[in-house]
Amino acid sequence: MKRLILSAALLLAALGAAHAEKADSNKPTEISFDNLDADDVKQIKTFTGNVVLTRGTLLMKSPKAVVTEDPEGYSFVVLTAGGGTQASFRQKLDGAGDQWVEGRADRIEYDGRTELVKLFSKAQIKKLEGSKTASQVDGEFISYDSRREFFAVKNTPTGESKPGAGRSTMVIQPTIKPAPAPAPATNPAAGK
């Protein structure tokens, strides 16, 4: 259990001051799909077949997505795996450089109001710097709050931690710092 808590804390530290791209929340959402069943009365839309949801830099993909909208216009998305393909998401992080967060799981829930992403069963989240993985965490459940920069990793797909239920894994790549510049050579004879 201590390792699990330490792993989550290390991932949070590895993300540093990176936030999800704030401008994404003001962008329109585009969804491409093969099939759609829509209930406008209940505000439920079920997309199937190569579903791709895009909003700014946020990209979500899955074989099936169910999108519900609340009276205030916020969307709640449930992406589910199928046919051996997991649901996935990817989003640019605010801040310097080309930083991204991406994740995959058998089920992903995204709350547009809170910008909270929950990944259920065989979950994985990576922080990327360009195309290079800077850190990665794998577990049965991962909750990612992009506004608060907070991750939680639990050892069951229900989002609970149970003793003996399983373990999670985290990998943090070393930070390579530039070598210090060599000191200028001094001429001992010049000082006389």
DODREN-89646 format. One record per residue (C-alpha): x, y, z; residue number from 0; residue in three letters. Coordinates in Angstrom, 3 decimals, decimal comma, padded with zeros to 6 digits. Each point is the difference from the previous one (the first is absolute). Layout:
BEGIN
{node {X; Y; Z}; NUM; 'ALA'};
...
This chain:
BEGIN
{node {000,000; 000,000; 000,000}; 0; 'MET'};
{node {002,855; 002,391; 000,815}; 1; 'LYS'};
{node {001,446; -000,689; -003,453}; 2; 'ARG'};
{node {-003,329; 000,805; -001,638}; 3; 'LEU'};
{node {-000,272; 003,325; 001,848}; 4; 'ILE'};
{node {003,641; 000,791; -000,767}; 5; 'LEU'};
{node {-000,564; -000,830; -003,688}; 6; 'SER'};
{node {-002,966; 002,353; -000,244}; 7; 'ALA'};
{node {001,956; 002,754; 001,754}; 8; 'ALA'};
{node {002,953; -000,486; -002,329}; 9; 'LEU'};
{node {-002,231; 000,215; -003,073}; 10; 'LEU'};
{node {-001,498; 003,217; 001,311}; 11; 'LEU'};
{node {003,498; 001,392; 000,533}; 12; 'ALA'};
{node {001,071; -001,161; -003,452}; 13; 'ALA'};
{node {-002,842; 001,969; -001,568}; 14; 'LEU'};
{node {001,273; 003,126; 001,711}; 15; 'GLY'};
{node {-001,910; 003,132; -000,902}; 16; 'ALA'};
{node {-001,566; -001,508; -003,101}; 17; 'ALA'};
{node {-003,731; 000,557; -000,442}; 18; 'HIS'};
{node {-002,268; -001,200; -002,771}; 19; 'ALA'};
{node {-000,305; 002,524; -002,795}; 20; 'GLU'};
{node {-002,416; 002,550; 001,493}; 21; 'LYS'};
{node {-001,170; 001,274; -003,386}; 22; 'ALA'};
{node {-001,473; -003,442; -000,798}; 23; 'ASP'};
{node {-003,049; 000,594; 002,218}; 24; 'SER'};
{node {-001,088; 002,879; -002,257}; 25; 'ASN'};
{node {000,298; -001,939; -003,264}; 26; 'LYS'};
{node {-002,808; -001,786; -001,850}; 27; 'PRO'};
{node {-000,181; -003,787; 000,219}; 28; 'THR'};
{node {000,142; -001,993; -003,223}; 29; 'GLU'};
{node {-000,921; -003,701; -000,025}; 30; 'ILE'};
{node {000,551; -002,337; -002,933}; 31; 'SER'};
{node {-001,527; -003,512; 000,039}; 32; 'PHE'};
{node {-001,530; -002,773; -002,047}; 33; 'ASP'};
{node {-003,450; -000,137; 001,695}; 34; 'ASN'};
{node {-002,073; 002,218; 002,302}; 35; 'LEU'};
{node {-003,113; -000,535; 002,118}; 36; 'ASP'};
{node {-001,217; 003,302; 001,503}; 37; 'ALA'};
{node {-002,712; 000,641; 002,574}; 38; 'ASP'};
{node {-000,466; 003,791; -000,015}; 39; 'ASP'};
{node {-002,578; -000,114; 002,804}; 40; 'VAL'};
{node {002,404; -001,715; 002,423}; 41; 'LYS'};
{node {003,072; 001,710; -001,527}; 42; 'GLN'};
{node {001,768; -003,356; -000,543}; 43; 'ILE'};
{node {001,972; -000,766; -003,130}; 44; 'LYS'};
{node {001,570; -003,428; -000,609}; 45; 'THR'};
{node {002,779; -000,051; -002,589}; 46; 'PHE'};
{node {001,470; -003,274; -001,293}; 47; 'THR'};
{node {002,689; -000,990; -002,448}; 48; 'GLY'};
{node {003,374; 001,751; 000,062}; 49; 'ASN'};
{node {-001,179; 002,888; 002,165}; 50; 'VAL'};
{node {002,355; 002,995; 000,035}; 51; 'VAL'};
{node {-000,876; 002,963; 002,231}; 52; 'LEU'};
{node {002,068; 003,184; -000,377}; 53; 'THR'};
{node {-000,175; 003,247; 002,001}; 54; 'ARG'};
{node {003,037; 002,229; -000,491}; 55; 'GLY'};
{node {003,028; -002,142; 000,872}; 56; 'THR'};
{node {-002,157; -002,592; 001,813}; 57; 'LEU'};
{node {-000,323; -003,156; -002,099}; 58; 'LEU'};
{node {-002,050; -003,003; 001,159}; 59; 'MET'};
{node {-000,395; -003,264; -001,906}; 60; 'LYS'};
{node {-001,975; -003,175; 000,602}; 61; 'SER'};
{node {-002,210; -002,581; -001,689}; 62; 'PRO'};
{node {-003,016; 001,413; 001,906}; 63; 'LYS'};
{node {-000,794; 003,313; 001,701}; 64; 'ALA'};
{node {-003,110; 001,061; 001,897}; 65; 'VAL'};
{node {-000,336; 003,763; 000,377}; 66; 'VAL'};
{node {-002,539; 001,562; 002,350}; 67; 'THR'};
{node {-000,544; 003,712; 000,419}; 68; 'GLU'};
{node {-001,259; 001,732; 003,136}; 69; 'ASP'};
{node {-002,454; 002,961; -000,111}; 70; 'PRO'};
{node {002,925; 002,448; 000,227}; 71; 'GLU'};
{node {001,647; -001,437; -003,115}; 72; 'GLY'};
{node {002,816; -001,989; 001,617}; 73; 'TYR'};
{node {000,767; -003,404; -001,505}; 74; 'SER'};
{node {000,736; -003,267; 001,745}; 75; 'PHE'};
{node {001,697; -002,574; -002,241}; 76; 'VAL'};
{node {000,410; -003,734; 000,598}; 77; 'VAL'};
{node {002,421; -001,686; -002,400}; 78; 'LEU'};
{node {000,105; -003,802; -000,064}; 79; 'THR'};
{node {002,363; -002,522; -001,507}; 80; 'ALA'};
{node {-001,044; -002,604; -002,508}; 81; 'GLY'};
{node {001,480; -002,453; -002,455}; 82; 'GLY'};
{node {003,374; 000,039; 001,754}; 83; 'GLY'};
{node {000,295; 003,807; -000,225}; 84; 'THR'};
{node {000,216; 002,040; 003,199}; 85; 'GLN'};
{node {-001,488; 003,456; 000,402}; 86; 'ALA'};
{node {002,612; 002,780; -000,029}; 87; 'SER'};
{node {000,491; 003,713; 000,518}; 88; 'PHE'};
{node {002,790; 002,488; -000,692}; 89; 'ARG'};
{node {000,260; 003,694; 000,941}; 90; 'GLN'};
{node {002,655; 002,700; -000,226}; 91; 'LYS'};
{node {001,167; 001,479; 003,272}; 92; 'LEU'};
{node {000,382; 003,724; 000,595}; 93; 'ASP'};
{node {003,525; 001,154; 000,652}; 94; 'GLY'};
{node {003,325; 000,071; -001,713}; 95; 'ALA'};
{node {000,918; -002,547; -002,621}; 96; 'GLY'};
{node {-001,920; -002,712; -001,790}; 97; 'ASP'};
{node {-001,582; -001,778; 003,002}; 98; 'GLN'};
{node {-002,939; -002,398; -000,212}; 99; 'TRP'};
{node {-001,952; -002,358; 002,243}; 100; 'VAL'};
{node {-001,528; -003,119; -001,477}; 101; 'GLU'};
{node {-001,859; -002,941; 001,445}; 102; 'GLY'};
{node {-001,760; -003,210; -000,875}; 103; 'ARG'};
{node {-002,304; -002,467; 001,751}; 104; 'ALA'};
{node {-002,896; -002,358; -000,593}; 105; 'ASP'};
{node {-002,367; 002,804; 001,059}; 106; 'ARG'};
{node {000,622; 003,733; 000,251}; 107; 'ILE'};
{node {-002,423; 002,488; 001,535}; 108; 'GLU'};
{node {000,473; 003,705; -000,727}; 109; 'TYR'};
{node {-001,921; 002,706; 001,843}; 110; 'ASP'};
{node {000,004; 003,217; -002,051}; 111; 'GLY'};
{node {-001,124; 002,125; 002,949}; 112; 'ARG'};
{node {002,861; -001,001; 002,331}; 113; 'THR'};
{node {002,473; -001,163; -002,691}; 114; 'GLU'};
{node {000,482; -003,186; 002,013}; 115; 'LEU'};
{node {001,063; -003,137; -001,880}; 116; 'VAL'};
{node {-000,486; -003,430; 001,588}; 117; 'LYS'};
{node {001,639; -003,054; -001,557}; 118; 'LEU'};
{node {-001,352; -003,430; 000,964}; 119; 'PHE'};
{node {001,645; -003,420; -000,488}; 120; 'SER'};
{node {003,465; -000,446; -001,533}; 121; 'LYS'};
{node {000,548; 003,747; 000,298}; 122; 'ALA'};
{node {003,133; 001,886; -001,013}; 123; 'GLN'};
{node {000,949; 003,679; -000,024}; 124; 'ILE'};
{node {003,179; 001,453; -001,501}; 125; 'LYS'};
{node {001,490; 003,462; 000,044}; 126; 'LYS'};
{node {001,836; 000,658; -003,248}; 127; 'LEU'};
{node {002,593; 002,590; -000,870}; 128; 'GLU'};
{node {-000,255; 000,040; -003,769}; 129; 'GLY'};
{node {-000,169; -003,675; -000,903}; 130; 'SER'};
{node {002,132; -001,116; 002,979}; 131; 'LYS'};
{node {-001,674; -001,487; 003,085}; 132; 'THR'};
{node {000,985; 002,054; 003,067}; 133; 'ALA'};
{node {-002,084; -002,040; 002,473}; 134; 'SER'};
{node {-002,531; -002,794; -000,109}; 135; 'GLN'};
{node {-002,348; -001,624; 002,512}; 136; 'VAL'};
{node {-001,976; -003,223; -000,464}; 137; 'ASP'};
{node {-002,795; -001,207; 002,275}; 138; 'GLY'};
{node {-003,527; -001,317; 000,108}; 139; 'GLU'};
{node {-001,489; 003,452; 000,646}; 140; 'PHE'};
{node {001,444; 003,468; -000,579}; 141; 'ILE'};
{node {-001,753; 003,291; 000,640}; 142; 'SER'};
{node {001,528; 003,093; -001,661}; 143; 'TYR'};
{node {-001,179; 003,485; 000,981}; 144; 'ASP'};
{node {001,543; 002,359; -002,558}; 145; 'SER'};
{node {-001,100; 003,158; 001,829}; 146; 'ARG'};
{node {001,557; -000,900; 003,350}; 147; 'ARG'};
{node {002,979; -001,958; -001,433}; 148; 'GLU'};
{node {-001,009; -003,013; 002,076}; 149; 'PHE'};
{node {000,292; -003,721; -000,730}; 150; 'PHE'};
{node {-001,330; -002,873; 002,074}; 151; 'ALA'};
{node {000,842; -003,634; -000,718}; 152; 'VAL'};
{node {-002,011; -002,841; 001,550}; 153; 'LYS'};
{node {000,511; -003,755; -000,196}; 154; 'ASN'};
{node {-003,510; -001,040; -001,102}; 155; 'THR'};
{node {-001,977; 000,942; -003,118}; 156; 'PRO'};
{node {-002,791; 001,380; 002,221}; 157; 'THR'};
{node {002,228; 002,823; 001,262}; 158; 'GLY'};
{node {000,382; -001,435; 003,489}; 159; 'GLU'};
{node {003,242; -001,169; 001,576}; 160; 'SER'};
{node {-000,202; -003,437; 001,554}; 161; 'LYS'};
{node {002,836; -001,773; 001,810}; 162; 'PRO'};
{node {001,455; -002,737; -002,192}; 163; 'GLY'};
{node {-002,067; 000,946; -003,064}; 164; 'ALA'};
{node {002,983; 000,880; -002,149}; 165; 'GLY'};
{node {002,862; 002,349; -000,519}; 166; 'ARG'};
{node {000,676; 002,965; -002,234}; 167; 'SER'};
{node {003,194; 000,954; -001,793}; 168; 'THR'};
{node {001,633; 003,329; -000,719}; 169; 'MET'};
{node {003,013; 000,894; -002,113}; 170; 'VAL'};
{node {001,624; 003,437; 000,135}; 171; 'ILE'};
{node {002,700; 000,772; -002,523}; 172; 'GLN'};
{node {003,069; 001,839; 001,304}; 173; 'PRO'};
{node {000,220; 003,702; -000,685}; 174; 'THR'};
{node {003,051; 000,695; -002,095}; 175; 'ILE'};
{node {001,491; 003,319; 000,929}; 176; 'LYS'};
{node {002,541; 001,762; -002,225}; 177; 'PRO'};
{node {003,592; -000,420; 001,083}; 178; 'ALA'};
{node {001,466; 003,077; 001,673}; 179; 'PRO'};
{node {002,189; 002,141; -002,228}; 180; 'ALA'};
{node {003,713; -000,591; 000,586}; 181; 'PRO'};
{node {001,762; 002,668; 002,044}; 182; 'ALA'};
{node {002,199; 002,296; -002,081}; 183; 'PRO'};
{node {003,630; -001,005; -000,030}; 184; 'ALA'};
{node {002,250; 002,251; 002,017}; 185; 'THR'};
{node {003,526; 000,896; -000,893}; 186; 'ASN'};
{node {002,123; -000,083; 003,154}; 187; 'PRO'};
{node {002,681; 002,194; -001,610}; 188; 'ALA'};
{node {-002,546; 002,757; -000,734}; 189; 'ALA'};
{node {-000,530; 000,722; 003,677}; 190; 'GLY'};
{node {003,681; 000,941; 000,643}; 191; 'LYS'};
